């Protein structure tokens, strides 16, 4: 097993943050491990599933229940492979791809993963907007734009920690499940009809289209990236027995969570089959139509619960979609950006096509866009599933935890089925259009893209069998330290010299904390150091006039700096002062650079979340501007 400091880790801010090594009862151990699969499961009950389940139930009754069951079994199998990769190798799927495949393969794999996440987020945007419209009557385009605000919710939850995020999402799952349980009890479907729905049968091309949409909505590629990273939030003890224990409990976690997701999806399809198909309303394929016709259950509460569950499903899915985007970006590109910015980018990529469709085609085409998003997800599946199977089948890296022969055979059968269904769907959808005259340029482009996709699939399928591409260490967001962390050699510190700081800048805010900052500063430089006292004037006049300002606050601030300087000089220290104006972080950095300081001491007030947006993040902004050490003192 490889130490985490040697190679990059997934979701480093929460990696190993939940300790499973503490002693306790079996139930306590189970509770500590449970969580990752529930975050994954919300992707299996997002608004995209609703569109495909409603379309399948209203048009074909219960006959597509077997597709849901098959998809759920596929999901349990594939998600357990994903969890196995994360637990045993300490790698998420994106990192494993980057280590294994050359750059010209990883770039398209990354692009395809981002397309899948954008398609998923599109479904969540539309679902939440529809739910808001159903409850409030707000126009759909406004509801779509409002969904950008959940960026703040994600930021808040990430600040609280992984367990709080898991608890919040499990609460949303409970709302969705409870809502549909109530509506199923009202609908009173016939048990015999439900049982016949598990007999495999497909009625024509439209049924195939819906079936593939269901598979795409259930087994989603971004969830494979997500699960392989989320299991690494659990700190697992050393030894093979601890790994076996983690694998067993994660299998149970996945089975329970994904069967709950299956219950929700089956409930939607059964509800549509009972309320619409059985009453001859087979044209109901939209969420809004379903909402309007749910009063047929003779309860005014049923449609409201439907809308509330829709919002909860969209909100829970959007949070996990953002985490998947972070994993994909960091794993493939080694690019780490603020989670809220990542969320904002992902959400805008979903909002733009949704708004364009609504403005150009009207709200009537929204449900078609939902189903299309799920088909797009299904088409992406092979590019995530095939590498995953290769990785968990590799005895060199997995050792005794390599997937068994039975699991490998089942996995390849699932991958082959998915590829066959996807190719069949694409051919059947494109063939009539390609047969029509005209549009030769567009047709050539589509055929070239299809050929490239097939070539990529063949490469990632055959690559491990016929080549031995050198496994390279993944470039790190946090690089390997120069000094070994474990069992250093006697000469490890041979050329090591502690630095001496001679010119130390101190950013003061004239609060009760200034004395603490000054004490830390002189503790670094001693009597031989020189100290630069910095304060930034933020009065209205100073913001407008800068250093030309001569208002009362500017004069008083200079007097305060001079008082500090005199007090330090009386104690035998050498000091200078400098006032900055306008922008706090920029001025602190500018003065430190201009005065050639070799260290900056600055205070951190510890406010987070919304306060960072209100007051600004001075410490981070200053650190990014400077190339000298920055001592951050917690105030």
C-alpha positions in Angstrom: 0.0 0.0 0.0 1.3 3.5 -0.8 1.5 6.3 1.7 -0.8 9.2 1.0 2.0 11.7 1.2 3.7 10.0 -1.7 0.8 10.5 -4.1 -2.3 12.8 -4.3 -5.4 12.1 -2.4 -9.0 12.6 -3.3 -11.0 15.4 -1.6 -8.0 16.2 0.5 -9.9 18.6 2.7 -12.0 15.7 4.1 -9.7 12.8 3.3 -9.5 10.3 6.2 -11.5 12.8 8.3 -13.8 10.1 9.8 -12.0 7.7 12.0 -13.2 4.1 11.8 -10.4 2.7 14.0 -11.9 3.6 17.3 -13.2 0.7 19.4 -16.9 0.2 19.8 -19.8 -2.1 19.3 -20.5 -3.6 15.9 -23.4 -1.2 15.4 -21.2 1.7 16.2 -18.6 0.5 13.7 -21.3 0.1 11.1 -22.7 3.6 11.7 -19.2 5.2 11.3 -18.7 3.4 7.9 -22.2 4.2 6.6 -22.6 7.4 4.5 -20.7 7.4 1.2 -23.2 5.1 -0.6 -26.1 7.4 0.5 -24.4 10.4 -1.1 -23.9 8.2 -4.2 -27.5 7.0 -4.1 -29.1 10.4 -4.5 -27.7 10.4 -8.0 -29.9 7.4 -8.7 -33.1 9.3 -7.7 -32.5 12.7 -9.2 -35.1 14.5 -11.4 -33.7 12.9 -14.5 -34.9 9.6 -13.2 -38.3 11.0 -12.6 -38.7 12.0 -16.3 -37.7 8.5 -17.5 -39.7 6.7 -14.9 -42.8 8.8 -15.5 -42.5 8.3 -19.3 -41.9 4.5 -18.9 -44.8 4.1 -16.4 -47.4 6.1 -18.3 -46.6 4.7 -21.7 -45.8 1.1 -20.9 -47.4 0.4 -17.5 -45.4 -1.8 -15.2 -43.5 -3.6 -18.1 -40.2 -1.6 -17.5 -39.9 -2.5 -13.8 -37.5 -5.2 -14.8 -35.2 -2.6 -16.4 -35.2 -0.7 -13.1 -34.3 -3.9 -11.2 -31.6 -4.8 -13.7 -30.2 -1.2 -13.5 -30.2 -1.4 -9.7 -28.2 -4.7 -9.7 -25.8 -3.1 -12.2 -25.4 -0.1 -9.9 -24.7 -2.3 -6.8 -22.1 -4.2 -8.8 -20.3 -1.2 -10.3 -20.5 1.0 -7.2 -18.8 -1.8 -5.2 -16.1 -2.0 -7.8 -15.6 1.7 -7.4 -15.5 1.5 -3.6 -13.0 -1.4 -3.8 -10.7 0.8 -5.9 -10.8 3.6 -3.4 -10.4 1.5 -0.3 -7.6 -0.8 -1.6 -5.5 1.5 -3.7 -6.4 4.8 -2.1 -7.2 6.1 -5.6 -10.2 7.6 -7.2 -11.1 6.6 -10.7 -9.8 9.9 -12.2 -6.4 9.5 -10.5 -6.2 5.8 -11.6 -6.9 6.8 -15.2 -4.3 9.6 -15.1 -1.7 7.1 -13.8 -2.5 4.4 -16.4 -3.4 6.1 -19.7 -1.3 8.6 -21.8 -2.3 12.2 -21.9 -4.0 12.0 -25.4 -6.4 9.5 -23.9 -6.9 11.2 -20.5 -7.9 14.5 -22.1 -11.0 13.1 -23.9 -11.8 10.9 -20.9 -11.8 14.1 -18.8 -14.0 16.0 -21.3 -16.5 13.1 -21.4 -16.6 13.0 -17.6 -17.4 16.7 -17.5 -20.1 16.3 -20.2 -21.7 13.6 -18.0 -21.6 15.9 -14.9 -23.1 18.8 -16.9 -25.9 16.5 -18.3 -26.6 15.3 -14.7 -26.6 18.9 -13.4 -28.9 19.9 -16.3 -31.5 17.4 -15.0 -31.1 18.7 -11.5 -31.6 22.3 -12.5 -34.7 21.6 -14.5 -36.1 19.3 -11.8 -35.7 21.9 -9.0 -37.0 24.7 -11.2 -40.1 22.6 -12.1 -40.6 21.8 -8.4 -40.4 25.5 -7.5 -42.8 26.4 -10.3 -45.3 23.7 -9.2 -45.3 25.0 -5.6 -45.2 28.7 -6.2 -46.3 29.4 -9.8 -42.9 31.1 -10.6 -42.1 31.0 -14.3 -39.7 28.2 -15.1 -37.0 30.4 -16.5 -36.8 32.3 -13.2 -36.7 29.0 -11.2 -33.8 27.9 -13.4 -31.9 31.1 -12.6 -32.7 30.8 -8.9 -31.0 27.4 -8.7 -27.6 29.1 -8.8 -28.1 30.2 -5.2 -27.5 26.6 -4.0 -23.8 27.4 -4.4 -24.0 29.1 -1.0 -25.6 26.0 0.6 -22.8 23.8 -0.7 -20.2 26.2 0.7 -21.9 26.1 4.1 -22.2 22.3 4.2 -18.6 21.8 3.3 -17.5 24.1 6.1 -19.4 22.0 8.6 -17.7 18.7 7.5 -18.5 15.5 5.8 -20.7 14.0 8.5 -23.0 17.0 8.5 -23.2 16.9 4.7 -24.1 13.2 4.8 -26.8 13.9 7.5 -28.3 16.7 5.4 -28.5 14.5 2.3 -29.9 11.5 4.1 -32.6 13.9 5.5 -33.5 14.9 1.9 -33.6 11.2 0.9 -36.0 10.6 3.8 -38.3 13.4 2.4 -38.3 11.9 -1.1 -38.9 8.3 0.2 -41.6 9.4 2.6 -43.4 11.4 0.0 -43.6 8.5 -2.4 -44.5 5.9 0.2 -47.6 8.1 1.0 -48.5 8.4 -2.6 -48.2 4.7 -3.3 -50.5 4.0 -0.3 -53.0 6.3 -1.9 -52.7 4.8 -5.4 -53.1 1.1 -4.2 -51.5 -0.6 -7.2 -52.3 -4.3 -7.8 -49.5 -6.6 -6.6 -50.0 -9.1 -9.4 -49.5 -6.4 -12.1 -46.3 -5.2 -10.3 -44.9 -8.7 -10.2 -45.5 -9.2 -14.0 -43.5 -6.0 -14.6 -40.3 -7.9 -13.6 -40.6 -10.2 -16.6 -38.2 -8.9 -19.3 -40.0 -7.5 -22.4 -39.6 -4.4 -24.6 -42.3 -3.0 -26.9 -40.6 -1.3 -29.8 -38.0 1.4 -30.3 -39.6 3.9 -28.0 -39.5 1.4 -25.2 -35.8 0.8 -25.9 -35.2 4.6 -25.8 -36.9 4.9 -22.5 -35.2 1.8 -21.2 -31.7 3.2 -22.1 -32.7 6.5 -20.5 -33.6 4.6 -17.3 -30.2 2.8 -17.3 -28.5 6.1 -17.9 -30.5 7.7 -15.1 -29.7 4.9 -12.8 -26.1 3.9 -13.5 -24.4 7.2 -13.8 -20.7 7.6 -14.8 -20.0 10.4 -12.4 -21.1 8.3 -9.4 -18.2 5.9 -10.2 -15.8 8.7 -9.8 -17.6 9.9 -6.7 -17.8 6.7 -4.8 -14.1 5.8 -5.3 -13.3 9.1 -3.6 -15.9 9.2 -0.8 -14.9 5.9 0.7 -11.5 7.6 1.3 -13.1 10.0 3.8 -13.0 7.0 6.2 -9.7 6.5 8.1 -9.0 2.8 8.0 -6.6 1.1 10.3 -3.5 -0.7 9.0 -3.6 -4.3 8.0 -5.4 -6.5 5.5 -8.1 -7.4 8.0 -9.1 -3.7 8.3 -9.4 -3.5 4.5 -11.5 -6.6 4.4 -13.8 -5.2 7.1 -14.1 -1.9 5.1 -15.0 -3.8 2.0 -17.7 -5.9 3.7 -19.3 -2.9 5.4 -19.2 -0.8 2.3 -20.9 -3.6 0.3 -23.7 -3.5 2.9 -23.8 0.3 2.8 -24.1 0.2 -1.0 -26.8 -2.5 -1.0 -29.0 -0.7 1.5 -28.6 2.8 0.0 -29.1 1.7 -3.6 -32.1 -0.4 -2.8 -33.6 2.6 -1.2 -33.0 4.5 -4.5 -34.6 1.5 -6.4 -37.7 1.9 -4.1 -38.0 5.5 -5.1 -37.6 4.9 -8.8 -40.0 1.9 -8.7 -42.5 4.0 -6.8 -42.4 6.7 -9.4 -42.9 4.2 -12.3 -45.6 2.3 -10.4 -47.4 5.5 -9.5 -47.4 6.6 -13.2 -48.5 3.1 -14.3 -51.4 3.1 -11.8 -52.6 6.6 -12.1 -52.0 7.3 -15.8 -51.5 4.1 -17.8 -54.3 2.2 -16.1 -56.7 5.1 -16.7 -55.8 5.5 -20.4 -53.7 8.6 -20.0 -50.7 7.2 -21.7 -49.5 10.5 -23.1 -48.4 11.7 -19.7 -44.7 11.9 -19.9 -43.9 15.2 -18.2 -43.4 16.0 -14.6 -45.9 18.9 -14.8 -48.6 16.8 -16.3 -48.1 14.2 -13.6 -48.4 16.9 -10.9 -51.7 18.2 -12.4 -53.2 14.8 -12.6 -52.1 13.5 -9.2 -55.3 14.9 -7.6 -56.9 11.8 -9.2 -55.6 10.1 -6.0 -58.3 12.2 -4.2 -55.8 14.0 -2.0 -54.7 17.6 -2.3 -51.5 16.7 -0.3 -50.3 14.2 -3.0 -49.2 16.8 -5.6 -47.6 19.1 -3.0 -45.6 16.1 -1.7 -44.6 15.3 -5.3 -43.3 18.9 -5.8 -41.5 18.9 -2.4 -39.9 15.6 -3.2 -38.8 16.9 -6.6 -37.0 19.8 -5.0 -35.4 17.6 -2.4 -34.2 15.2 -5.0 -32.7 17.9 -7.2 -31.0 19.6 -4.2 -29.4 16.5 -2.9 -28.2 15.4 -6.3 -26.7 18.8 -7.1 -24.4 18.6 -4.0 -23.0 15.2 -4.9 -22.6 16.3 -8.6 -20.3 19.1 -7.4 -18.2 16.8 -5.4 -17.9 14.5 -8.5 -16.8 17.5 -10.5 -14.1 18.4 -8.0 -12.8 14.8 -8.1 -12.7 14.7 -11.9 -11.0 18.0 -12.2 -8.4 17.3 -9.6 -7.8 13.8 -10.7 -7.3 14.4 -14.4 -6.0 18.0 -14.4 -4.4 18.3 -11.0 -6.3 21.6 -10.8 -7.9 22.6 -7.5 -10.2 25.6 -7.3 -12.5 26.8 -4.6 -15.6 24.5 -4.2 -18.0 27.3 -4.6 -16.4 28.5 -7.8 -16.4 24.9 -9.1 -20.1 24.7 -8.2 -20.8 28.0 -9.9 -19.1 26.9 -13.1 -21.0 23.6 -13.2 -24.3 25.2 -12.5 -23.8 27.9 -15.2 -23.0 25.2 -17.7 -26.4 23.6 -16.9 -28.4 26.8 -16.6 -27.3 28.2 -20.0 -28.7 25.3 -22.2 -31.8 25.1 -20.0 -32.6 28.8 -20.3 -32.0 28.7 -24.1 -34.3 25.8 -24.6 -37.0 27.5 -22.5 -36.7 30.8 -24.3 -36.5 29.3 -27.8 -38.7 26.2 -27.7 -40.8 27.1 -24.7 -41.5 25.1 -21.5 -43.1 22.2 -23.5 -39.7 20.8 -24.5 -38.3 20.7 -21.0 -39.2 17.1 -20.3 -37.7 16.0 -23.6 -34.5 17.7 -22.5 -34.6 15.8 -19.2 -34.9 12.4 -21.0 -32.2 13.4 -23.4 -29.8 14.3 -20.5 -30.3 10.8 -19.2 -29.5 9.2 -22.6 -26.4 11.3 -22.8 -25.4 9.9 -19.4 -25.9 6.4 -20.6 -23.7 6.9 -23.6 -20.9 8.1 -21.4 -21.0 5.0 -19.2 -18.6 2.8 -21.1 -15.8 5.3 -20.8 -16.0 5.1 -17.0 -17.0 1.4 -16.5 -14.3 -0.2 -18.7 -11.3 1.4 -17.0 -12.8 0.7 -13.6 -13.1 -3.0 -14.4 -9.5 -3.1 -15.6 -8.2 -1.4 -12.4 -10.0 -3.8 -9.9 -8.9 -6.8 -12.0 -5.2 -5.8 -11.9 -3.4 -8.1 -9.4 -0.3 -6.0 -9.5 -2.0 -3.1 -7.8 -4.9 -4.8 -6.0 -3.0 -7.8 -4.7 -5.2 -10.3 -2.8 -8.1 -7.8 -3.1 -8.4 -8.2 -6.8 -12.0 -8.7 -7.9 -12.9 -12.4 -8.2 -13.3 -14.2 -11.5 -17.1 -14.3 -11.1 -17.2 -10.5 -10.4 -15.0 -9.8 -13.3 -17.1 -11.9 -15.7 -20.3 -10.2 -14.5 -18.7 -6.8 -14.8 -17.7 -7.4 -18.4 -21.2 -8.7 -19.2 -22.7 -5.5 -17.8 -20.2 -3.4 -19.8 -21.0 -5.3 -23.0 -24.7 -4.9 -22.5 -24.4 -1.2 -21.9 -22.2 -0.8 -24.9 -24.6 -2.8 -27.1 -27.7 -0.9 -26.0 -25.9 2.5 -26.5 -24.7 1.6 -30.0 -28.1 0.3 -30.9 -29.8 3.5 -29.7 -27.4 5.8 -31.5 -27.7 3.8 -34.7 -31.5 3.7 -34.6 -31.8 7.4 -33.8 -29.3 8.6 -36.3 -29.9 6.3 -39.3 -33.2 8.0 -40.5 -31.7 11.4 -40.2 -28.4 10.4 -42.0 -30.5 8.9 -44.8 -32.0 12.3 -45.6 -30.3 14.5 -48.2 -28.4 17.6 -47.3 -26.5 18.7 -44.2 -23.4 16.9 -45.3 -21.0 18.9 -43.2 -22.9 18.2 -40.0 -23.3 14.6 -40.9 -19.5 14.2 -41.5 -18.8 15.9 -38.2 -21.2 13.5 -36.4 -19.7 10.4 -38.1 -16.2 11.6 -37.2 -17.2 12.0 -33.6 -18.8 8.6 -33.5 -15.7 7.0 -35.1 -13.5 8.8 -32.5 -15.6 7.6 -29.7 -15.5 4.0 -30.9 -11.7 4.3 -31.3 -11.4 5.6 -27.7 -13.5 2.7 -26.4 -11.3 0.2 -28.2 -8.1 1.8 -26.9 -9.2 1.8 -23.2 -10.5 -1.7 -23.6 -7.4 -3.3 -25.2 -4.7 -1.1 -23.7 -4.0 -3.2 -20.6 -4.0 -6.4 -22.5 -1.4 -5.5 -25.2 0.7 -2.8 -23.7 2.6 -2.1 -20.5 2.4 1.7 -20.4 4.8 2.9 -17.7 2.9 3.7 -14.5 3.8 7.2 -13.6 3.4 8.7 -10.2 0.5 11.2 -10.2 1.6 14.8 -10.1 0.6 16.2 -6.7 -1.5 19.1 -5.6 0.6 18.7 -2.4 4.1 17.5 -3.6 6.3 15.0 -1.9 8.4 16.6 0.9 12.1 17.0 0.5 12.7 15.2 3.8 11.4 11.7 4.2 8.5 11.4 6.7 9.2 7.9 7.8 12.6 6.5 9.1 14.8 9.3 7.9 18.4 8.4 7.1 21.1 9.8 9.4 22.2 12.3 6.7 18.7 13.5 5.9 19.3 16.9 7.5 22.9 17.2 6.2 22.3 20.3 4.1 19.5 21.7 6.2 19.9 25.3 7.6 17.1 27.0 9.6 16.1 30.3 8.0 16.7 33.6 9.8 14.3 36.5 9.3 15.7 40.0 9.4 12.8 42.2 8.1 9.4 41.2 9.3 6.1 42.9 8.3 3.1 42.9 10.6 -0.4 43.6 9.4 -2.2 45.4 12.2 -5.9 46.2 12.5 -5.8 48.3 15.7 -7.8 45.8 17.7 -7.1 44.1 21.0 -5.2 41.5 19.0 -2.4 43.7 17.9 -0.3 42.9 21.0 -0.5 39.2 20.1 0.6 39.8 16.5 3.5 41.9 17.7 4.6 39.2 20.2 4.6 36.5 17.5 6.6 38.8 15.2 9.4 39.6 17.6 9.4 36.0 18.5 10.6 35.3 15.0 13.1 38.1 14.5 14.3 38.9 18.0 16.3 42.0 18.8 18.3 41.7 15.6 15.3 41.9 13.4 13.7 45.0 11.8 9.9 45.4 11.9 7.5 47.0 9.5 4.2 48.0 11.0 1.4 48.0 8.3 -2.1 49.3 8.6 -4.6 49.8 5.7 -6.9 52.9 6.0 -10.4 52.0 4.8 -12.4 55.3 5.2 -14.5 56.5 2.3 -12.0 59.3 1.6 -9.1 56.9 1.7 -10.8 54.5 -0.7 -11.4 57.4 -3.2 -8.2 59.4 -2.8 -5.7 56.8 -1.8 -2.4 58.2 -0.4 -3.6 61.7 -1.1 -6.2 61.3 1.6 -5.8 63.4 4.7 -9.0 62.8 6.6 -9.2 62.3 10.4 -9.1 58.5 10.2 -5.9 58.6 8.2 -4.2 60.9 10.6 -5.3 58.9 13.7 -4.2 55.7 12.1 -0.7 57.1 11.5 -0.6 58.3 15.1 -1.5 54.8 16.3 1.3 53.3 14.2 3.8 55.8 15.6 2.7 54.9 19.1 3.4 51.2 18.4 6.7 52.1 16.9 7.8 54.2 19.9 6.8 51.5 22.3 8.8 48.9 20.5 11.8 51.1 20.1 11.8 51.7 23.9 12.1 47.9 24.2 15.1 47.9 21.9 13.5 46.9 18.6 14.0 48.7 15.2 10.7 49.7 13.5 9.3 51.4 10.5 5.6 52.2 9.7 3.6 52.2 6.5 0.0 53.1 5.7 -1.9 51.5 2.9 -5.1 52.6 1.2 -8.2 51.2 -0.5 -7.9 47.4 -0.9 -6.7 45.7 2.3 -5.2 42.5 0.9 -3.6 44.1 -2.1 -2.0 46.9 -0.1 -0.6 44.6 2.6 1.0 42.5 -0.1 2.2 45.5 -2.1 3.9 47.2 0.9 5.5 43.9 2.0 7.0 43.4 -1.5 8.0 47.1 -1.9 9.8 47.2 1.5 11.4 43.8 0.8 10.1 42.1 3.9 11.2 38.5 4.3 8.2 37.4 6.4 4.7 38.6 7.0 2.7 38.2 10.3 -1.0 38.5 9.9 -4.0 37.6 12.0 -6.9 35.3 11.1 -10.3 36.1 12.6 -11.7 32.7 11.8 -15.0 33.8 10.2 -16.2 31.5 7.4 -19.0 31.0 5.0 -21.2 34.1 4.4 -18.9 36.3 6.4 -16.0 35.6 4.0 -18.2 37.1 1.2 -19.1 40.1 3.4 -15.7 40.9 5.0 -13.4 39.3 2.4 -10.8 36.6 2.8 -7.7 38.8 3.5 -5.3 36.0 4.6 -5.8 33.8 1.5 -5.7 36.8 -0.9 -2.4 38.0 0.7 -0.8 34.6 0.7 -1.4 34.2 -3.0 0.3 37.5 -3.7 3.5 36.9 -1.8 6.4 34.6 -2.3 7.7 35.0 1.3 6.6 33.0 4.4 3.3 34.2 5.9 2.7 33.4 9.6 -1.0 33.3 10.2 -1.9 33.9 13.9 -5.3 32.7 15.0 -7.1 35.5 16.8 
